Amino acid sequence: MPRAATSSTGAARGTFDHLPADLLAFLTDLKRHNDRDWFVSQKARFESSVQTPVLHFVEAMAPRLRAISRHLRADARKAGGSVSRIHRDTRFSRDKRPFTTYVNVEFRHAAVERGEHGPSLYVGIQPGGIMIGGGLFHPDGPSALAVRKHIAAKGKAWLRVRDDPTLRDTFGGLAGDRLSRPPAGFPADHPLVDDLKRKDFVVYRTLDAGAIARPGFIDEVDTTFRAAAPLMAFVCAALDLPF
């Protein structure tokens, strides 16, 4: 009988609970030794402490995401999926360090291609801390306008999302950048002008880095994503996307 695939936490994929502590240690060491020779010498450690358990995390999140929305994608491919690449694109950058020193996991809406700024839920991991959140980050002009029009047209629904007690308790409110002036086409005295000036429609919370290795980490992510679901539903409706 074949053995069940396991993460480096020792848990079978179906019972994934948390990531290994060495993931953070590896990223810390990589920041100190950001060169190809060192990485090659540590390739097996990268695979066992970072790549494999993170891909197992993505797989384990798939059914949890489906319970939030069947339109969210958990793609556990090594390249081109939900997990950011460890190799940096240095072709047009003055910074020639070859590797990133963080891991981003983005669960995008199925209608959004990789590289596009569409609705998504995400987990950002680096030794300085963990970020968990979701929404619409840095949308292009037409998408931002669509959300602003939806806020203006559906003001009561927007306020239910923005002021949702679970959202506020989990994230402390919406985050992201704002315009310095009201966007073109919207009056300065609009009752929701502060929200119409938003450049991002996102929420996020931060945890200490050690949270990834504590029992129940995946439940923490799940609970956080569920708190972001009303915002995700609103921006998807604004973009005429199912949720």
C-alpha beads as a LAMMPS data file, in Angstrom:
LAMMPS data file: protein, C-alpha beads

243 atoms
242 bonds

1 atom types
1 bond types

-500.0 500.0 xlo xhi
-500.0 500.0 ylo yhi
-500.0 500.0 zlo zhi

Masses

1 110.0

Atoms # bond

1 1 1 0.000 0.000 0.000
2 1 1 1.480 3.429 -0.911
3 1 1 2.336 5.740 1.955
4 1 1 0.265 8.866 2.481
5 1 1 1.989 12.039 1.329
6 1 1 3.039 14.123 4.297
7 1 1 4.238 17.639 4.966
8 1 1 7.358 18.293 7.031
9 1 1 5.073 18.770 10.039
10 1 1 4.437 15.026 9.854
11 1 1 0.745 15.448 9.080
12 1 1 -0.920 13.813 6.103
13 1 1 -2.097 16.241 3.452
14 1 1 -5.705 15.680 4.416
15 1 1 -4.988 16.668 8.019
16 1 1 -2.595 19.547 7.364
17 1 1 -2.441 21.863 10.377
18 1 1 0.583 24.181 10.263
19 1 1 3.857 24.915 8.504
20 1 1 7.340 23.961 9.765
21 1 1 9.329 26.417 11.876
22 1 1 12.338 25.897 9.614
23 1 1 10.497 27.722 6.840
24 1 1 11.166 31.002 8.646
25 1 1 14.717 29.966 9.498
26 1 1 15.359 29.185 5.841
27 1 1 14.069 32.595 4.726
28 1 1 16.244 34.274 7.358
29 1 1 19.306 32.364 6.153
30 1 1 18.433 33.125 2.531
31 1 1 18.350 36.834 3.297
32 1 1 21.868 36.503 4.710
33 1 1 23.166 34.328 1.864
34 1 1 21.209 35.509 -1.155
35 1 1 23.310 33.918 -3.866
36 1 1 22.909 30.973 -6.214
37 1 1 25.737 28.842 -4.834
38 1 1 24.274 28.923 -1.332
39 1 1 20.779 28.187 -2.621
40 1 1 21.986 25.205 -4.646
41 1 1 23.695 23.829 -1.553
42 1 1 20.422 24.225 0.373
43 1 1 18.040 23.063 -2.367
44 1 1 16.931 19.951 -0.478
45 1 1 16.204 22.029 2.610
46 1 1 14.217 24.529 0.516
47 1 1 12.110 21.728 -0.896
48 1 1 11.450 20.026 2.454
49 1 1 10.989 23.125 4.638
50 1 1 9.428 25.607 2.212
51 1 1 8.187 24.397 -1.140
52 1 1 6.580 21.063 -0.226
53 1 1 4.774 22.158 2.971
54 1 1 3.515 25.378 1.358
55 1 1 2.092 23.402 -1.564
56 1 1 0.446 21.047 0.932
57 1 1 -1.027 24.121 2.644
58 1 1 -2.508 25.222 -0.691
59 1 1 -3.993 21.749 -1.242
60 1 1 -5.443 21.689 2.265
61 1 1 -7.036 25.115 1.761
62 1 1 -8.878 24.028 -1.398
63 1 1 -11.977 22.548 0.316
64 1 1 -12.040 25.410 2.814
65 1 1 -12.022 27.922 -0.026
66 1 1 -14.850 26.075 -1.764
67 1 1 -16.899 26.506 1.410
68 1 1 -16.392 30.285 1.070
69 1 1 -16.787 30.501 -2.706
70 1 1 -16.503 27.941 -5.465
71 1 1 -14.884 30.638 -7.614
72 1 1 -11.654 30.869 -5.604
73 1 1 -8.696 28.952 -6.987
74 1 1 -6.207 26.920 -4.932
75 1 1 -3.494 26.005 -7.439
76 1 1 -0.747 23.819 -5.942
77 1 1 1.605 23.832 -8.918
78 1 1 5.274 24.540 -8.224
79 1 1 5.273 27.316 -10.826
80 1 1 2.446 29.469 -12.086
81 1 1 0.026 28.587 -9.301
82 1 1 -1.007 30.129 -5.995
83 1 1 2.524 30.316 -4.567
84 1 1 4.962 33.083 -5.474
85 1 1 8.225 32.197 -7.177
86 1 1 11.392 32.074 -5.051
87 1 1 13.426 33.279 -8.047
88 1 1 13.389 37.022 -8.673
89 1 1 13.135 38.540 -12.144
90 1 1 16.244 40.712 -12.167
91 1 1 16.288 41.575 -15.872
92 1 1 15.101 45.152 -15.428
93 1 1 16.090 45.716 -11.793
94 1 1 19.165 47.272 -10.264
95 1 1 18.755 44.823 -7.411
96 1 1 20.403 41.667 -8.732
97 1 1 19.784 39.466 -5.713
98 1 1 18.452 36.260 -7.264
99 1 1 15.909 35.160 -4.650
100 1 1 12.929 36.570 -2.784
101 1 1 13.040 36.239 0.992
102 1 1 9.312 35.820 1.523
103 1 1 6.518 33.472 0.481
104 1 1 3.229 34.825 -0.820
105 1 1 0.231 32.554 -1.289
106 1 1 -2.591 34.115 -3.309
107 1 1 -5.934 32.447 -3.842
108 1 1 -7.257 34.349 -6.854
109 1 1 -10.726 34.469 -8.309
110 1 1 -10.912 31.876 -11.058
111 1 1 -11.617 34.591 -13.649
112 1 1 -8.368 36.396 -12.841
113 1 1 -5.198 35.500 -14.694
114 1 1 -1.852 35.354 -12.895
115 1 1 -0.303 38.809 -12.749
116 1 1 -3.646 40.616 -12.889
117 1 1 -4.933 42.569 -9.916
118 1 1 -8.275 40.944 -9.240
119 1 1 -10.165 39.830 -6.127
120 1 1 -8.127 37.405 -4.043
121 1 1 -7.413 36.091 -0.575
122 1 1 -3.774 35.921 0.430
123 1 1 -1.213 34.930 3.024
124 1 1 2.170 36.677 3.106
125 1 1 4.966 34.975 5.071
126 1 1 8.290 36.492 6.049
127 1 1 10.448 36.356 9.164
128 1 1 9.188 39.765 10.288
129 1 1 5.557 38.663 10.444
130 1 1 2.575 37.142 8.704
131 1 1 -0.113 39.027 6.775
132 1 1 -3.516 37.470 6.061
133 1 1 -6.191 39.306 4.130
134 1 1 -8.178 39.757 0.994
135 1 1 -10.056 42.046 -1.346
136 1 1 -8.984 44.024 -4.396
137 1 1 -5.436 45.396 -4.227
138 1 1 -4.231 48.100 -6.636
139 1 1 -6.958 47.574 -9.258
140 1 1 -6.543 49.047 -12.724
141 1 1 -8.494 52.196 -13.599
142 1 1 -11.611 50.553 -15.031
143 1 1 -11.855 48.110 -12.100
144 1 1 -11.414 50.851 -9.509
145 1 1 -14.086 52.926 -11.237
146 1 1 -16.452 49.941 -11.287
147 1 1 -16.072 49.451 -7.530
148 1 1 -16.560 53.156 -6.833
149 1 1 -19.713 53.215 -8.945
150 1 1 -20.991 50.174 -7.082
151 1 1 -20.316 51.858 -3.734
152 1 1 -22.187 54.970 -4.891
153 1 1 -25.108 52.937 -6.229
154 1 1 -25.284 50.428 -3.371
155 1 1 -24.432 52.647 -0.428
156 1 1 -26.417 50.736 2.184
157 1 1 -24.954 47.403 1.093
158 1 1 -21.459 48.919 1.166
159 1 1 -21.950 50.214 4.703
160 1 1 -23.061 46.754 5.840
161 1 1 -19.777 45.399 4.482
162 1 1 -17.544 48.209 5.698
163 1 1 -19.047 48.305 9.182
164 1 1 -19.557 44.558 9.593
165 1 1 -18.665 43.726 13.236
166 1 1 -16.769 40.548 12.327
167 1 1 -14.733 42.419 9.715
168 1 1 -13.913 45.201 12.169
169 1 1 -13.062 42.800 14.997
170 1 1 -10.814 40.726 12.730
171 1 1 -9.093 43.440 10.723
172 1 1 -9.825 46.741 12.442
173 1 1 -11.509 48.035 9.282
174 1 1 -10.493 48.483 5.674
175 1 1 -6.905 49.239 4.716
176 1 1 -4.943 50.418 1.694
177 1 1 -4.099 53.659 -0.076
178 1 1 -6.417 56.561 -0.864
179 1 1 -6.541 59.375 -3.384
180 1 1 -5.861 62.854 -2.022
181 1 1 -8.972 64.201 -3.811
182 1 1 -12.324 62.760 -4.819
183 1 1 -12.035 60.724 -8.031
184 1 1 -13.228 62.274 -11.266
185 1 1 -16.980 62.022 -11.736
186 1 1 -17.864 61.929 -8.031
187 1 1 -18.874 65.026 -6.038
188 1 1 -16.688 66.168 -3.175
189 1 1 -19.732 66.270 -0.869
190 1 1 -20.803 62.671 -1.556
191 1 1 -21.662 61.037 1.795
192 1 1 -19.278 58.159 1.020
193 1 1 -16.531 60.287 -0.479
194 1 1 -13.861 58.879 1.867
195 1 1 -14.592 55.388 0.573
196 1 1 -14.804 56.558 -3.032
197 1 1 -11.247 57.900 -2.649
198 1 1 -9.929 54.435 -1.874
199 1 1 -7.286 53.092 -4.256
200 1 1 -7.416 49.670 -2.582
201 1 1 -10.422 47.766 -1.300
202 1 1 -8.693 45.393 1.073
203 1 1 -8.521 44.124 4.612
204 1 1 -5.589 42.457 6.328
205 1 1 -4.346 41.456 9.735
206 1 1 -0.831 40.749 10.900
207 1 1 0.413 37.931 13.131
208 1 1 3.815 37.218 14.571
209 1 1 5.932 35.073 12.284
210 1 1 5.826 32.101 14.640
211 1 1 2.090 31.723 14.009
212 1 1 2.738 29.611 10.906
213 1 1 4.295 26.844 13.018
214 1 1 1.704 26.792 15.796
215 1 1 -1.080 24.185 15.858
216 1 1 -4.246 25.498 14.287
217 1 1 -2.562 27.866 11.817
218 1 1 -4.733 26.674 8.948
219 1 1 -7.849 27.245 11.070
220 1 1 -6.623 30.789 11.767
221 1 1 -6.304 31.409 8.038
222 1 1 -9.734 29.908 7.378
223 1 1 -11.417 32.072 10.023
224 1 1 -9.697 35.184 8.696
225 1 1 -10.706 34.457 5.117
226 1 1 -14.325 33.961 6.163
227 1 1 -14.283 37.388 7.814
228 1 1 -13.102 38.899 4.503
229 1 1 -15.774 37.116 2.449
230 1 1 -18.403 39.941 2.499
231 1 1 -15.842 42.382 1.074
232 1 1 -14.815 39.835 -1.550
233 1 1 -18.473 39.344 -2.509
234 1 1 -19.014 43.091 -2.843
235 1 1 -16.016 43.759 -5.086
236 1 1 -16.847 40.711 -7.193
237 1 1 -20.377 42.028 -7.703
238 1 1 -18.917 45.390 -8.711
239 1 1 -16.746 43.676 -11.317
240 1 1 -19.634 41.495 -12.534
241 1 1 -17.894 38.361 -11.271
242 1 1 -19.716 35.500 -9.540
243 1 1 -18.984 34.806 -5.891

Bonds

1 1 1 2
2 1 2 3
3 1 3 4
4 1 4 5
5 1 5 6
6 1 6 7
7 1 7 8
8 1 8 9
9 1 9 10
10 1 10 11
11 1 11 12
12 1 12 13
13 1 13 14
14 1 14 15
15 1 15 16
16 1 16 17
17 1 17 18
18 1 18 19
19 1 19 20
20 1 20 21
21 1 21 22
22 1 22 23
23 1 23 24
24 1 24 25
25 1 25 26
26 1 26 27
27 1 27 28
28 1 28 29
29 1 29 30
30 1 30 31
31 1 31 32
32 1 32 33
33 1 33 34
34 1 34 35
35 1 35 36
36 1 36 37
37 1 37 38
38 1 38 39
39 1 39 40
40 1 40 41
41 1 41 42
42 1 42 43
43 1 43 44
44 1 44 45
45 1 45 46
46 1 46 47
47 1 47 48
48 1 48 49
49 1 49 50
50 1 50 51
51 1 51 52
52 1 52 53
53 1 53 54
54 1 54 55
55 1 55 56
56 1 56 57
57 1 57 58
58 1 58 59
59 1 59 60
60 1 60 61
61 1 61 62
62 1 62 63
63 1 63 64
64 1 64 65
65 1 65 66
66 1 66 67
67 1 67 68
68 1 68 69
69 1 69 70
70 1 70 71
71 1 71 72
72 1 72 73
73 1 73 74
74 1 74 75
75 1 75 76
76 1 76 77
77 1 77 78
78 1 78 79
79 1 79 80
80 1 80 81
81 1 81 82
82 1 82 83
83 1 83 84
84 1 84 85
85 1 85 86
86 1 86 87
87 1 87 88
88 1 88 89
89 1 89 90
90 1 90 91
91 1 91 92
92 1 92 93
93 1 93 94
94 1 94 95
95 1 95 96
96 1 96 97
97 1 97 98
98 1 98 99
99 1 99 100
100 1 100 101
101 1 101 102
102 1 102 103
103 1 103 104
104 1 104 105
105 1 105 106
106 1 106 107
107 1 107 108
108 1 108 109
109 1 109 110
110 1 110 111
111 1 111 112
112 1 112 113
113 1 113 114
114 1 114 115
115 1 115 116
116 1 116 117
117 1 117 118
118 1 118 119
119 1 119 120
120 1 120 121
121 1 121 122
122 1 122 123
123 1 123 124
124 1 124 125
125 1 125 126
126 1 126 127
127 1 127 128
128 1 128 129
129 1 129 130
130 1 130 131
131 1 131 132
132 1 132 133
133 1 133 134
134 1 134 135
135 1 135 136
136 1 136 137
137 1 137 138
138 1 138 139
139 1 139 140
140 1 140 141
141 1 141 142
142 1 142 143
143 1 143 144
144 1 144 145
145 1 145 146
146 1 146 147
147 1 147 148
148 1 148 149
149 1 149 150
150 1 150 151
151 1 151 152
152 1 152 153
153 1 153 154
154 1 154 155
155 1 155 156
156 1 156 157
157 1 157 158
158 1 158 159
159 1 159 160
160 1 160 161
161 1 161 162
162 1 162 163
163 1 163 164
164 1 164 165
165 1 165 166
166 1 166 167
167 1 167 168
168 1 168 169
169 1 169 170
170 1 170 171
171 1 171 172
172 1 172 173
173 1 173 174
174 1 174 175
175 1 175 176
176 1 176 177
177 1 177 178
178 1 178 179
179 1 179 180
180 1 180 181
181 1 181 182
182 1 182 183
183 1 183 184
184 1 184 185
185 1 185 186
186 1 186 187
187 1 187 188
188 1 188 189
189 1 189 190
190 1 190 191
191 1 191 192
192 1 192 193
193 1 193 194
194 1 194 195
195 1 195 196
196 1 196 197
197 1 197 198
198 1 198 199
199 1 199 200
200 1 200 201
201 1 201 202
202 1 202 203
203 1 203 204
204 1 204 205
205 1 205 206
206 1 206 207
207 1 207 208
208 1 208 209
209 1 209 210
210 1 210 211
211 1 211 212
212 1 212 213
213 1 213 214
214 1 214 215
215 1 215 216
216 1 216 217
217 1 217 218
218 1 218 219
219 1 219 220
220 1 220 221
221 1 221 222
222 1 222 223
223 1 223 224
224 1 224 225
225 1 225 226
226 1 226 227
227 1 227 228
228 1 228 229
229 1 229 230
230 1 230 231
231 1 231 232
232 1 232 233
233 1 233 234
234 1 234 235
235 1 235 236
236 1 236 237
237 1 237 238
238 1 238 239
239 1 239 240
240 1 240 241
241 1 241 242
242 1 242 243
